[in-house]
Each structure stands twice: as C-alpha cells, then as structure tokens.
C-alpha cells in the first residue's frame, strides 16, 4: 500500500502568470529572497517558512492558502 | 549559480589543490616540511574577503538553512574523524601510552582537520543546492 507523504504544493508559477507574467526575479525581489529560492519553491524542492509564505502571498494579493496547499493527511499522534 | 554555490566550488577547488600539492610535495620533494603546503588553504578565504560576508550581502532563509546544515555536517565529519583517530591510537598504542609528537605533526593534523571540514562543508552545500526537500 503506497504511503501518501504529506507535502506542501504551491501555485506560484500560475500566480506569476496571472500577474502579468511576473518573472521569478521580480517576485524574488518583492518577496525579499533570491531567484534561486523561488526556483526551488516552484520545483517543490524547498518548503518556505511561514513568514516567507505570507510575504509571497502578499505579493500576489492573495490569502496564503491560495498560494500554498497542504496535501496529505494530518498524522494521527494519539 | 548562487554566491554560496560559487563559494562551495571555490573551496572544493582549494581543498583538492592543497591535497594534490601536498601529495606531490611528499612524493617528489623529500626535504622540508610538507605542512608548509597547507598555506594554500588561505586561498579559501578569498571569496570571504570580497563580498560573501559583507554586512550588506543579503542571505535569504534557504541559503542560511543550507549554510547551517553544511557547517554542521562538516563539523560532524571532523568529530567522527577525531573520535576514530583517538580510538585507533588508544587501541593500537594502549590507553595508558604516552605519545611524543613533533609540533609539525600537530600542525599537519589540525590542517587535515580543516581540510576535512571545508571539503565536507562545500560538498554538502553543493548537494543541498541541487535538490531534496528543504534544500
């Protein structure tokens, strides 16, 4: 039975496209990170801190849950 | 390529160069102290003298996370090597043995430890930049 590892998906690429085809560099400058970090985020290789997630969401003028999406089940610790 | 990756490649180059020159020194130059070769390690500080550690240089959270992880792995490797060396000496020479070590040997050992830290740290930096979750 395949286990579904929880992960955070994001819609940054689509949101950039929706915002006048904003470049990764433009987004990086507005969010206060490097372009490499935006690339890693879009590729799903890096999960941002809560602070960065909110900053990116603010750049797009959208709530954070429209930018980032938690996929998977919450682990049952009880 | 980010500044951190450039630093890692540079440092790795310095480490490889130092090891190669040390090997050549030991193989072909019989006189003198090979430990002098470790002066080449000073080249590793060149990027730092330019802009990597300038106060105005901005590191974002991912770069900081990678730098911290890489430094930890480097020192962890050094600690493992240290524990291995101590145990090897203890088991071979006996735990109550007394060692008389020339100062040059002590200096070389410290330089090899530095090479290990720098090498592992730069390799880890490169690996973390190339992928994996949270990298």
Backbone of each chain as ProteinMPNN parsed JSONL, in Angstrom:
{"seq_chain_A": "XXXXXXXXXXXXXXXXXXXXXXXXXXXXXXXXXXXXXXXXXXXXXXXXXXXXXXXXXXXXXXXXXXXXXXXXXXXXXX", "coords_chain_A": {"N_chain_A": [[0.854, -1.19, 0.0], [0.762, 2.088, -1.013], [2.3, 4.782, 0.691], [1.071, 7.958, 1.542], [2.891, 10.662, 1.562], [2.812, 13.616, 3.405], [2.815, 16.851, 1.954], [3.734, 20.158, 0.802], [2.151, 21.858, -1.63], [2.464, 24.318, -4.195], [1.191, 27.235, -5.92], [2.653, 29.041, -7.3], [3.83, 29.435, -9.808], [1.626, 29.563, -11.562], [0.286, 31.751, -10.474], [2.143, 33.754, -10.894], [2.011, 33.89, -13.641], [-0.622, 34.745, -13.913], [-0.358, 37.28, -12.923], [0.435, 39.25, -14.841], [2.502, 37.88, -16.132], [4.699, 37.822, -14.377], [8.128, 37.871, -13.631], [10.461, 35.436, -12.263], [12.519, 36.71, -11.027], [11.47, 39.255, -10.462], [9.467, 38.565, -8.624], [11.076, 37.45, -6.648], [12.54, 39.675, -5.784], [10.517, 41.264, -4.721], [9.606, 39.659, -2.698], [11.769, 39.446, -1.128], [13.792, 37.532, -1.34], [16.215, 35.312, -2.938], [16.414, 34.647, -6.51], [16.974, 32.002, -6.908], [15.846, 30.731, -4.756], [13.128, 31.088, -5.264], [12.969, 29.56, -7.569], [13.559, 27.015, -6.475], [11.37, 26.753, -4.808], [9.225, 26.67, -6.648], [9.866, 24.338, -7.929], [9.302, 22.543, -6.023], [11.25, 21.815, -4.257], [11.846, 23.037, -1.957], [10.444, 23.957, 1.103], [8.797, 26.747, 2.25], [9.318, 29.053, 5.014], [6.822, 30.089, 7.391], [6.726, 32.827, 7.466], [7.907, 33.62, 5.009], [6.078, 32.457, 3.289], [3.787, 33.999, 3.772], [4.74, 36.453, 2.914], [5.107, 36.037, 0.174], [2.49, 35.486, -0.558], [1.384, 37.947, -0.053], [2.577, 39.501, -2.009], [1.216, 38.605, -4.236], [-1.248, 39.426, -3.548], [-3.08, 37.743, -2.39], [-4.761, 35.338, -0.255], [-2.838, 33.196, 1.906], [-3.47, 30.515, 1.661], [-4.268, 30.265, -0.905], [-2.035, 30.279, -2.326], [-0.3, 28.386, -1.264], [-0.665, 24.926, -0.579], [-1.656, 22.375, 1.519], [-1.021, 19.049, 1.188], [-2.13, 15.837, 1.776], [-2.551, 13.654, 4.637], [-3.307, 14.637, 7.984], [-1.1, 13.586, 10.443], [-2.013, 11.069, 12.748], [-1.507, 11.356, 15.991], [-2.355, 10.313, 18.334]], "CA_chain_A": [[0.0, 0.0, 0.0], [1.64, 3.254, -1.077], [2.048, 5.77, 1.732], [0.974, 9.311, 1.0], [3.667, 11.586, 2.381], [2.28, 14.979, 3.339], [3.727, 17.83, 1.37], [3.135, 21.459, 0.525], [2.2, 22.244, -3.032], [2.222, 25.754, -4.347], [0.69, 27.67, -7.232], [3.403, 30.269, -7.576], [4.039, 29.607, -11.254], [0.366, 30.02, -12.16], [0.003, 33.104, -9.986], [3.038, 34.681, -11.609], [1.444, 34.042, -14.98], [-1.842, 35.555, -13.777], [0.007, 38.657, -12.581], [1.172, 39.88, -15.939], [3.719, 37.108, -16.416], [5.764, 38.301, -13.489], [9.301, 36.995, -13.695], [10.927, 34.917, -10.968], [13.374, 37.743, -10.438], [10.593, 40.289, -9.895], [8.845, 38.007, -7.416], [12.122, 37.29, -5.637], [12.872, 40.993, -5.226], [9.402, 41.753, -3.903], [9.454, 38.808, -1.506], [12.98, 39.567, -0.324], [14.638, 36.331, -1.398], [16.925, 35.215, -4.208], [15.685, 33.955, -7.575], [17.205, 30.558, -6.743], [14.867, 30.23, -3.785], [11.844, 30.998, -5.975], [13.082, 28.377, -8.443], [13.463, 25.825, -5.63], [9.974, 26.675, -4.347], [8.38, 26.234, -7.756], [10.201, 22.949, -8.247], [8.905, 21.71, -4.891], [12.435, 21.33, -3.548], [12.003, 23.772, -0.707], [9.217, 24.396, 1.746], [9.157, 28.028, 2.864], [8.859, 29.341, 6.372], [5.509, 30.748, 7.417], [6.966, 34.238, 7.163], [8.098, 33.771, 3.562], [4.806, 32.107, 2.635], [2.91, 35.175, 3.862], [5.299, 37.531, 2.082], [4.814, 35.721, -1.228], [1.046, 35.66, -0.729], [1.114, 39.386, -0.072], [2.985, 39.998, -3.336], [0.135, 38.279, -5.173], [-2.501, 39.969, -3.029], [-3.986, 36.606, -2.194], [-4.531, 34.654, 1.023], [-1.738, 32.243, 1.802], [-3.948, 29.191, 1.254], [-4.415, 30.222, -2.369], [-0.686, 30.13, -2.886], [0.248, 27.121, -0.771], [-1.71, 23.95, -0.305], [-1.163, 21.199, 2.242], [-1.555, 17.829, 0.573], [-1.846, 14.675, 2.611], [-3.354, 13.567, 5.843], [-2.663, 15.05, 9.226], [-0.766, 12.356, 11.163], [-2.74, 10.822, 13.987], [-0.487, 11.132, 17.017], [-2.955, 9.728, 19.539]], "C_chain_A": [[0.894, 1.247, 0.0], [1.282, 4.266, 0.0], [2.031, 7.164, 1.109], [1.678, 10.272, 1.935], [3.053, 12.976, 2.278], [3.309, 15.931, 2.74], [2.974, 19.135, 1.136], [3.29, 21.75, -0.954], [1.971, 23.747, -3.127], [1.796, 26.08, -5.781], [1.409, 28.941, -7.673], [3.54, 30.508, -9.077], [2.774, 30.154, -11.925], [0.045, 31.452, -11.737], [0.913, 34.141, -10.641], [2.487, 34.975, -12.994], [0.214, 34.95, -14.935], [-1.54, 37.021, -13.461], [0.923, 39.242, -13.635], [2.487, 39.204, -16.257], [4.918, 37.665, -15.66], [6.942, 37.327, -13.546], [9.674, 36.507, -12.29], [11.763, 35.968, -10.251], [12.538, 38.838, -9.781], [9.955, 39.803, -8.59], [9.872, 37.904, -6.292], [12.437, 38.628, -4.97], [11.755, 41.487, -4.294], [9.233, 40.937, -2.623], [10.702, 38.845, -0.628], [13.813, 38.306, -0.256], [15.387, 36.326, -2.732], [16.066, 34.47, -5.233], [15.829, 32.436, -7.441], [16.191, 29.955, -5.761], [13.484, 30.118, -4.429], [11.851, 29.78, -6.897], [12.906, 27.089, -7.638], [12.035, 25.629, -5.122], [9.084, 26.12, -5.45], [8.628, 24.765, -8.114], [9.814, 21.992, -7.12], [10.085, 21.157, -4.115], [12.639, 22.029, -2.216], [10.646, 24.189, -0.191], [9.524, 25.673, 2.521], [8.733, 28.109, 4.319], [7.497, 30.026, 6.269], [5.648, 32.215, 7.009], [7.105, 34.459, 5.651], [6.81, 33.452, 2.812], [3.862, 33.309, 2.647], [3.427, 36.314, 2.979], [4.978, 37.297, 0.618], [3.321, 35.926, -1.503], [0.694, 37.148, -0.824], [1.5, 39.997, -1.421], [1.864, 39.766, -4.339], [-1.21, 38.862, -4.724], [-3.538, 38.89, -2.799], [-3.751, 36.019, -0.804], [-3.529, 33.516, 0.844], [-2.215, 30.865, 1.324], [-4.242, 29.109, -0.246], [-3.067, 30.02, -3.056], [-0.108, 28.772, -2.51], [-0.885, 26.195, -0.337], [-1.088, 22.74, 0.389], [-1.828, 19.964, 1.661], [-1.166, 16.646, 1.449], [-2.678, 14.708, 3.87], [-2.565, 14.072, 7.044], [-2.354, 13.785, 10.022], [-1.51, 12.251, 12.482], [-1.741, 10.443, 15.073], [-1.05, 10.458, 18.259], [-3.051, 8.217, 19.442]], "O_chain_A": [[1.694, 1.435, 0.916], [0.108, 4.576, 0.204], [2.864, 7.498, 0.267], [1.136, 10.654, 2.973], [2.802, 13.461, 1.175], [4.509, 15.821, 2.992], [1.751, 19.203, 1.256], [4.402, 21.874, -1.468], [1.362, 24.358, -2.249], [2.015, 25.305, -6.711], [0.83, 29.801, -8.337], [3.387, 31.632, -9.556], [2.833, 31.074, -12.74], [-0.41, 32.262, -12.545], [0.494, 35.268, -10.906], [2.487, 36.113, -13.464], [0.029, 35.808, -15.799], [-2.37, 37.897, -13.704], [2.04, 39.671, -13.348], [3.468, 39.861, -16.607], [5.98, 37.933, -16.221], [6.759, 36.11, -13.512], [9.263, 37.08, -11.28], [11.715, 36.094, -9.027], [12.853, 39.295, -8.682], [9.91, 40.525, -7.594], [9.585, 38.225, -5.139], [12.583, 38.706, -3.75], [12.016, 42.048, -3.23], [8.778, 41.449, -1.601], [10.691, 38.333, 0.491], [14.462, 38.032, 0.753], [15.213, 37.227, -3.553], [15.124, 33.762, -4.879], [14.93, 31.681, -7.81], [15.745, 28.819, -5.925], [12.752, 29.163, -4.168], [10.858, 29.059, -6.993], [12.193, 26.179, -8.063], [11.548, 24.503, -5.017], [8.287, 25.211, -5.217], [7.722, 24.052, -8.543], [9.977, 20.779, -7.245], [9.959, 20.16, -3.403], [13.513, 21.648, -1.437], [9.807, 24.702, -0.932], [10.421, 25.679, 3.364], [7.899, 27.334, 4.788], [7.086, 30.476, 5.2], [4.802, 32.765, 6.304], [6.497, 35.37, 5.089], [6.488, 34.101, 1.817], [3.213, 33.601, 1.643], [2.643, 37.046, 2.374], [4.62, 38.228, -0.103], [2.937, 36.467, -2.54], [-0.187, 37.541, -1.588], [0.827, 40.903, -1.913], [1.591, 40.615, -5.187], [-2.195, 38.788, -5.458], [-4.733, 39.109, -2.994], [-2.67, 36.179, -0.236], [-3.399, 32.951, -0.242], [-1.47, 30.137, 0.668], [-4.44, 28.023, -0.79], [-2.995, 29.637, -4.224], [0.499, 28.093, -3.339], [-1.908, 26.628, 0.194], [-0.118, 22.159, -0.098], [-3.054, 19.854, 1.647], [-0.001, 16.487, 1.814], [-3.411, 15.662, 4.132], [-1.342, 13.954, 7.111], [-3.256, 12.982, 10.259], [-1.62, 13.221, 13.232], [-1.197, 9.339, 15.07], [-0.292, 10.071, 19.148], [-3.531, 7.568, 20.371]]}, "seq_chain_B": "XXXXXXXXXXXXXXXXXXXXXXXXXXXXXXXXXXXXXXXXXXXXXXXXXXXXXXXXXXXXXXXXXXXXXXXXXXXXXXXXXXXXXXXXXXXXXXXXXXXXXXXXXXXXXXXXXXXXXXXXXXXXXXXXXXXXXXX", "coords_chain_B": {"N_chain_B": [[23.924, 30.355, -10.982], [24.26, 30.463, -7.516], [25.808, 32.71, -5.073], [26.655, 31.269, -2.881], [26.982, 28.694, -3.919], [29.042, 29.193, -5.702], [31.033, 29.842, -3.867], [31.264, 27.334, -2.643], [32.224, 25.708, -4.739], [34.655, 26.974, -5.238], [35.979, 26.625, -2.762], [36.079, 23.845, -2.649], [37.765, 23.423, -4.816], [40.119, 24.612, -3.824], [40.659, 22.888, -1.71], [41.092, 20.429, -3.059], [43.275, 21.174, -4.632], [45.178, 21.731, -2.636], [45.479, 19.201, -1.455], [46.497, 17.8, -3.646], [48.907, 19.175, -4.18], [50.194, 18.737, -1.778], [50.481, 15.949, -1.882], [52.19, 15.752, -4.112], [54.379, 17.116, -3.119], [55.22, 15.465, -0.999], [55.84, 13.217, -2.472], [57.805, 13.986, -4.359], [59.479, 16.061, -3.393], [61.735, 15.716, -1.076], [62.916, 16.979, 1.044], [62.406, 19.372, 3.698], [59.377, 20.723, 5.18], [56.284, 19.304, 4.618], [54.037, 20.392, 5.569], [54.031, 23.06, 5.08], [52.731, 23.412, 2.735], [50.095, 23.623, 3.363], [49.555, 26.228, 3.6], [48.315, 27.023, 1.342], [45.664, 26.796, 1.86], [44.777, 29.209, 2.655], [43.795, 30.437, 0.474], [41.161, 29.806, 0.421], [39.89, 31.745, 1.772], [39.577, 33.856, 0.115], [37.066, 34.426, -1.361], [35.531, 35.254, 0.812], [36.767, 37.565, 1.533], [35.932, 39.194, -0.41], [32.933, 39.513, -0.959], [31.176, 37.787, 0.252], [30.802, 37.733, 3.034], [30.188, 40.299, 3.551], [28.52, 42.833, 5.376], [26.347, 43.946, 4.04], [25.503, 42.08, 2.3], [22.867, 40.073, 1.305], [21.384, 37.254, 2.642], [19.008, 34.82, 2.026], [16.356, 32.894, 3.652], [16.544, 30.217, 2.82], [19.166, 29.968, 1.874], [20.544, 30.482, 4.236], [19.691, 28.307, 5.775], [20.816, 26.181, 4.359], [23.544, 26.799, 4.594], [23.92, 26.542, 7.354], [23.285, 23.828, 7.752], [25.267, 22.625, 6.172], [27.613, 23.446, 7.478], [27.253, 22.155, 9.922], [27.302, 19.45, 9.137], [29.919, 19.319, 8.201], [31.438, 19.8, 10.567], [30.524, 17.668, 12.033], [31.564, 15.518, 10.605], [34.252, 15.996, 11.09], [34.318, 15.602, 13.832], [33.694, 12.875, 13.961], [35.948, 11.829, 12.67], [37.896, 12.625, 14.478], [37.118, 11.189, 16.78], [37.449, 8.614, 15.783], [40.208, 8.586, 15.279], [41.274, 8.976, 17.842], [40.341, 6.657, 19.125], [41.596, 4.722, 17.554], [44.309, 5.238, 18.081], [44.304, 4.742, 20.804], [43.608, 2.011, 20.942], [45.672, 0.848, 19.485], [48.135, 1.786, 20.524], [47.687, 1.532, 23.181], [45.858, 2.465, 26.1], [47.105, 3.788, 28.133], [49.388, 4.746, 27.132], [52.101, 6.987, 26.305], [52.416, 9.669, 24.135], [54.822, 11.098, 22.033], [54.886, 13.786, 20.144], [55.942, 15.527, 17.276], [55.894, 19.08, 16.795], [55.292, 19.825, 14.192], [53.816, 17.684, 13.251], [51.553, 17.915, 14.771], [50.58, 20.36, 13.821], [50.106, 19.657, 11.153], [48.082, 17.77, 11.52], [46.005, 19.343, 12.496], [45.621, 20.935, 10.248], [44.766, 19.022, 8.399], [42.366, 18.392, 9.57], [41.026, 20.778, 9.188], [40.914, 20.775, 6.416], [39.222, 18.599, 6.051], [36.832, 19.543, 7.215], [36.275, 21.798, 5.575], [36.118, 20.587, 3.043], [33.997, 18.693, 3.3], [31.978, 20.432, 4.053], [31.72, 22.121, 1.81], [31.058, 20.25, -0.164], [28.636, 19.282, 0.855], [27.132, 21.618, 0.729], [26.923, 21.944, -2.059], [25.494, 19.626, -2.74], [23.097, 20.008, -1.332], [22.106, 22.28, -2.593], [21.372, 21.226, -4.949], [19.083, 19.771, -4.715], [16.363, 17.916, -3.146], [14.081, 17.769, -0.414], [13.509, 20.682, 1.498], [15.957, 21.671, 0.834]], "CA_chain_B": [[24.584, 29.786, -9.806], [24.247, 31.433, -6.414], [27.116, 33.018, -4.481], [27.043, 30.18, -1.98], [27.494, 27.596, -4.74], [30.363, 29.608, -6.198], [31.949, 29.677, -2.732], [31.49, 25.899, -2.42], [33.107, 25.211, -5.811], [35.981, 27.56, -4.999], [36.569, 25.967, -1.599], [36.388, 22.47, -3.046], [38.961, 23.525, -5.662], [41.267, 24.881, -2.956], [40.932, 21.646, -0.963], [41.684, 19.453, -3.995], [44.604, 21.686, -4.994], [46.061, 21.557, -1.48], [45.786, 17.765, -1.311], [47.347, 17.412, -4.78], [50.252, 19.746, -3.99], [50.772, 18.015, -0.634], [50.896, 14.634, -2.389], [53.356, 15.949, -4.979], [55.489, 17.515, -2.241], [55.681, 14.275, -0.277], [56.379, 12.246, -3.435], [58.971, 14.444, -5.138], [60.378, 16.924, -2.618], [61.943, 14.935, 0.148], [63.385, 17.828, 2.143], [61.473, 20.419, 4.113], [58.142, 20.279, 5.824], [55.135, 19.324, 3.711], [52.963, 21.178, 6.191], [54.043, 24.417, 4.504], [51.767, 23.413, 1.626], [48.765, 23.966, 3.867], [49.359, 27.666, 3.436], [47.393, 27.207, 0.214], [44.29, 26.867, 2.379], [44.417, 30.625, 2.817], [43.025, 30.823, -0.721], [39.731, 29.592, 0.697], [39.335, 32.971, 2.374], [39.451, 34.924, -0.891], [35.683, 34.887, -1.59], [35.045, 35.945, 2.01], [37.321, 38.911, 1.562], [35.277, 40.023, -1.424], [31.599, 40.021, -0.617], [30.277, 36.81, 0.855], [30.472, 38.051, 4.412], [29.93, 41.726, 3.736], [27.275, 43.009, 6.105], [25.237, 44.332, 3.183], [25.107, 40.943, 1.476], [21.626, 39.524, 1.83], [21.135, 35.821, 2.514], [17.623, 34.528, 2.387], [16.219, 31.817, 4.638], [17.012, 28.936, 2.271], [20.638, 29.996, 1.866], [21.007, 30.352, 5.628], [19.439, 26.929, 6.216], [21.815, 25.319, 3.718], [24.855, 27.098, 5.181], [23.969, 25.965, 8.704], [23.339, 22.367, 7.612], [26.57, 22.242, 5.626], [28.611, 23.618, 8.537], [27.037, 21.094, 10.906], [27.793, 18.184, 8.569], [31.374, 19.421, 8.173], [31.988, 19.605, 11.908], [30.177, 16.308, 12.443], [32.571, 14.655, 9.974], [35.501, 16.233, 11.816], [34.178, 14.962, 15.128], [33.795, 11.431, 13.726], [37.353, 11.534, 12.382], [38.615, 12.798, 15.735], [36.804, 10.045, 17.643], [38.082, 7.447, 15.168], [41.656, 8.694, 15.477], [41.555, 8.754, 19.275], [40.127, 5.242, 19.417], [42.636, 3.942, 16.879], [45.551, 5.397, 18.849], [44.119, 4.066, 22.087], [43.631, 0.553, 20.792], [46.958, 0.393, 18.943], [49.244, 2.108, 21.437], [47.318, 1.299, 24.574], [45.2, 3.675, 26.621], [47.989, 4.477, 29.084], [50.641, 5.085, 26.444], [52.442, 8.406, 26.178], [52.829, 9.981, 22.767], [55.681, 12.261, 21.818], [54.542, 14.196, 18.778], [56.553, 16.786, 16.85], [54.943, 20.179, 16.583], [54.872, 19.811, 12.788], [52.75, 16.68, 13.112], [50.351, 18.504, 15.372], [50.086, 21.37, 12.879], [49.542, 18.944, 9.995], [46.809, 17.151, 11.926], [44.994, 20.417, 12.547], [45.335, 21.349, 8.873], [43.932, 17.978, 7.789], [41.014, 18.55, 10.129], [40.429, 21.93, 8.494], [40.612, 20.313, 5.052], [38.038, 17.737, 6.138], [35.656, 20.392, 7.462], [35.997, 22.612, 4.384], [35.717, 19.701, 1.948], [32.648, 18.155, 3.546], [31.049, 21.559, 4.074], [31.455, 22.588, 0.439], [30.328, 19.186, -0.871], [27.252, 19.283, 1.36], [26.474, 22.801, 0.167], [26.583, 21.673, -3.464], [24.443, 18.605, -2.796], [21.832, 20.587, -0.859], [21.583, 23.211, -3.587], [20.892, 20.509, -6.125], [17.773, 19.16, -4.575], [15.935, 17.361, -1.891], [13.18, 18.633, 0.332], [14.098, 21.657, 2.421], [17.319, 22.022, 0.448]], "C_chain_B": [[24.666, 30.849, -8.703], [25.664, 31.661, -5.877], [27.597, 31.882, -3.59], [27.603, 28.985, -2.76], [28.878, 27.93, -5.292], [31.407, 29.451, -5.103], [32.29, 28.203, -2.546], [32.434, 25.329, -3.483], [34.533, 25.714, -5.602], [36.696, 26.819, -3.864], [36.965, 24.53, -1.923], [37.651, 22.44, -3.916], [40.221, 23.729, -4.835], [41.66, 23.617, -2.189], [41.625, 20.621, -1.859], [43.104, 19.875, -4.375], [45.597, 21.442, -3.856], [46.467, 20.092, -1.32], [46.743, 17.314, -2.422], [48.782, 17.921, -4.591], [50.955, 19.052, -2.824], [51.311, 16.652, -1.089], [52.153, 14.743, -3.239], [54.585, 16.307, -4.14], [56.083, 16.296, -1.545], [56.374, 13.305, -1.243], [57.7, 12.7, -4.05], [59.96, 15.295, -4.349], [60.588, 16.263, -1.26], [62.331, 15.817, 1.333], [62.326, 18.874, 2.495], [60.203, 19.833, 4.702], [56.964, 20.427, 4.86], [54.009, 20.182, 4.264], [52.908, 22.6, 5.651], [53.015, 24.547, 3.386], [50.386, 23.867, 2.096], [48.513, 25.47, 3.865], [48.416, 27.986, 2.285], [45.939, 27.337, 0.677], [43.826, 28.309, 2.573], [43.611, 31.116, 1.619], [41.52, 30.686, -0.491], [39.071, 30.854, 1.253], [39.113, 34.068, 1.349], [38.004, 35.363, -1.144], [35.142, 35.659, -0.398], [35.553, 37.38, 2.05], [36.656, 39.797, 0.519], [33.878, 40.445, -0.987], [30.713, 39.043, 0.129], [29.848, 37.216, 2.259], [30.327, 39.55, 4.648], [28.6, 41.895, 4.464], [26.086, 43.315, 5.188], [24.732, 43.166, 2.334], [23.898, 40.265, 2.109], [21.545, 38.023, 1.579], [19.684, 35.562, 2.864], [17.579, 33.267, 3.253], [16.72, 30.473, 4.124], [18.532, 28.868, 2.267], [21.198, 29.824, 3.271], [20.839, 28.917, 6.115], [20.493, 25.978, 5.633], [23.188, 25.539, 4.343], [24.99, 26.467, 6.565], [24.089, 24.448, 8.64], [24.725, 21.917, 7.16], [27.661, 22.362, 6.695], [28.485, 22.51, 9.578], [27.581, 19.761, 10.398], [29.318, 18.174, 8.543], [31.988, 19.162, 9.542], [31.662, 18.22, 12.453], [31.194, 15.317, 11.875], [33.901, 14.779, 10.711], [35.464, 15.528, 13.173], [34.306, 13.444, 14.996], [35.247, 11.022, 13.492], [38.186, 11.621, 13.662], [38.388, 11.591, 16.657], [37.467, 8.778, 17.103], [39.582, 7.435, 15.417], [42.032, 8.387, 16.924], [41.415, 7.276, 19.621], [41.216, 4.371, 18.789], [43.949, 4.019, 17.658], [45.45, 4.635, 20.168], [44.239, 2.561, 21.975], [44.997, 0.043, 20.317], [48.086, 0.589, 19.957], [48.952, 1.729, 22.886], [46.832, 2.594, 25.2], [46.062, 4.426, 27.629], [49.303, 4.909, 28.446], [50.853, 6.6, 26.411], [52.951, 8.655, 24.766], [53.739, 11.196, 22.771], [55.531, 12.657, 20.358], [55.246, 15.495, 18.43], [55.492, 17.856, 16.593], [54.426, 20.178, 15.149], [53.731, 18.812, 12.561], [51.434, 17.208, 13.658], [49.717, 19.52, 14.415], [49.441, 20.692, 11.67], [48.186, 18.33, 10.33], [45.691, 18.191, 11.956], [44.614, 20.862, 11.129], [44.487, 20.305, 8.144], [42.492, 18.056, 8.306], [40.289, 19.7, 9.429], [40.035, 21.546, 7.066], [39.337, 19.466, 5.048], [36.769, 18.579, 6.313], [35.282, 21.162, 6.196], [35.487, 21.745, 3.23], [34.295, 19.193, 2.11], [31.622, 19.279, 3.51], [30.715, 22.018, 2.652], [30.699, 21.532, -0.361], [28.858, 19.16, -0.444], [26.474, 20.468, 0.803], [26.024, 22.521, -1.267], [25.448, 20.669, -3.571], [23.098, 19.202, -2.389], [21.237, 21.563, -1.861], [20.97, 22.489, -4.774], [19.606, 19.734, -5.882], [17.504, 18.572, -3.224], [15.021, 18.305, -1.166], [13.939, 19.488, 1.327], [15.49, 22.082, 2.008], [17.357, 23.352, -0.282]], "O_chain_B": [[25.087, 31.981, -8.94], [26.59, 30.909, -6.184], [28.787, 31.57, -3.546], [28.564, 28.346, -2.332], [29.766, 27.078, -5.345], [32.52, 28.992, -5.356], [33.448, 27.85, -2.322], [33.338, 24.557, -3.162], [35.496, 24.965, -5.771], [37.861, 26.439, -3.989], [38.033, 24.059, -1.532], [38.494, 21.555, -3.775], [41.256, 23.115, -5.094], [42.844, 23.315, -2.038], [42.624, 20.017, -1.465], [44.015, 19.049, -4.434], [46.722, 20.999, -4.09], [47.634, 19.779, -1.083], [47.676, 16.549, -2.178], [49.745, 17.188, -4.813], [52.16, 18.808, -2.874], [52.422, 16.254, -0.74], [53.07, 13.933, -3.111], [55.693, 15.853, -4.424], [57.301, 16.121, -1.509], [57.359, 12.657, -0.888], [58.61, 11.893, -4.241], [61.161, 15.249, -4.615], [59.699, 16.267, -0.409], [62.104, 15.451, 2.487], [61.466, 19.208, 1.68], [59.993, 18.62, 4.716], [56.682, 21.514, 4.356], [53.138, 20.64, 3.524], [51.879, 23.269, 5.744], [52.495, 25.631, 3.12], [49.607, 24.425, 1.322], [47.393, 25.923, 4.101], [47.802, 29.051, 2.239], [45.099, 27.908, -0.018], [42.629, 28.585, 2.645], [42.847, 32.075, 1.72], [40.716, 31.365, -1.129], [37.85, 31.004, 1.207], [38.526, 35.103, 1.667], [37.731, 36.563, -1.143], [34.38, 36.611, -0.568], [34.872, 38.287, 2.53], [36.8, 41.019, 0.559], [33.658, 41.615, -0.675], [29.631, 39.406, 0.59], [28.685, 37.067, 2.632], [30.341, 40.016, 5.788], [27.649, 41.163, 4.186], [24.948, 42.981, 5.518], [23.666, 43.251, 1.724], [23.905, 39.929, 3.294], [21.627, 37.574, 0.435], [19.191, 36.037, 3.888], [18.607, 32.658, 3.549], [17.257, 29.675, 4.892], [19.118, 27.841, 2.612], [22.187, 29.122, 3.48], [21.719, 28.371, 6.78], [20.993, 25.089, 6.322], [23.916, 24.58, 4.596], [26.04, 25.925, 6.909], [24.881, 23.846, 9.365], [25.286, 20.958, 7.691], [28.525, 21.493, 6.807], [29.49, 21.987, 10.059], [28.242, 19.032, 11.137], [29.942, 17.152, 8.828], [32.945, 18.397, 9.665], [32.427, 17.66, 13.239], [31.631, 14.397, 12.566], [34.593, 13.784, 10.93], [36.453, 14.935, 13.605], [34.951, 12.8, 15.823], [35.721, 10.021, 14.028], [39.068, 10.795, 13.898], [39.33, 11.046, 17.234], [37.983, 7.966, 17.87], [40.157, 6.393, 15.729], [42.975, 7.643, 17.196], [42.256, 6.71, 20.319], [41.695, 3.415, 19.399], [44.617, 3.007, 17.87], [46.397, 3.969, 20.588], [44.884, 1.912, 22.798], [45.427, -1.048, 20.693], [48.88, -0.316, 20.212], [49.862, 1.622, 23.708], [47.321, 3.677, 24.88], [45.777, 5.581, 27.945], [50.214, 5.378, 29.128], [49.903, 7.379, 26.48], [53.814, 7.932, 24.27], [53.459, 12.197, 23.431], [55.989, 11.955, 19.456], [55.169, 16.464, 19.186], [54.356, 17.56, 16.225], [53.26, 20.491, 14.909], [52.809, 19.064, 11.785], [50.362, 16.984, 13.096], [48.502, 19.543, 14.221], [48.369, 21.096, 11.219], [47.259, 18.368, 9.521], [44.577, 17.94, 11.497], [43.447, 21.131, 10.843], [43.599, 20.654, 7.366], [41.536, 17.815, 7.569], [39.101, 19.608, 9.12], [38.977, 21.934, 6.571], [38.49, 19.596, 4.164], [35.763, 18.35, 5.642], [34.119, 21.178, 5.792], [34.547, 22.119, 2.529], [33.49, 19.253, 1.18], [30.52, 19.099, 2.992], [29.553, 22.272, 2.336], [29.807, 21.862, -1.143], [27.959, 19.032, -1.275], [25.302, 20.342, 0.449], [24.891, 22.823, -1.643], [24.544, 20.832, -4.39], [22.078, 18.934, -3.025], [20.017, 21.673, -1.978], [20.158, 23.05, -5.51], [19.099, 19.094, -6.803], [18.292, 18.704, -2.288], [15.163, 19.522, -1.285], [14.914, 19.036, 1.926], [16.155, 22.793, 2.761], [18.429, 23.805, -0.683]]}, "name": "protein", "num_of_chains": 2, "seq": "XXXXXXXXXXXXXXXXXXXXXXXXXXXXXXXXXXXXXXXXXXXXXXXXXXXXXXXXXXXXXXXXXXXXXXXXXXXXXXXXXXXXXXXXXXXXXXXXXXXXXXXXXXXXXXXXXXXXXXXXXXXXXXXXXXXXXXXXXXXXXXXXXXXXXXXXXXXXXXXXXXXXXXXXXXXXXXXXXXXXXXXXXXXXXXXXXXXXXXXXXXXXXXXXXXXXX"}
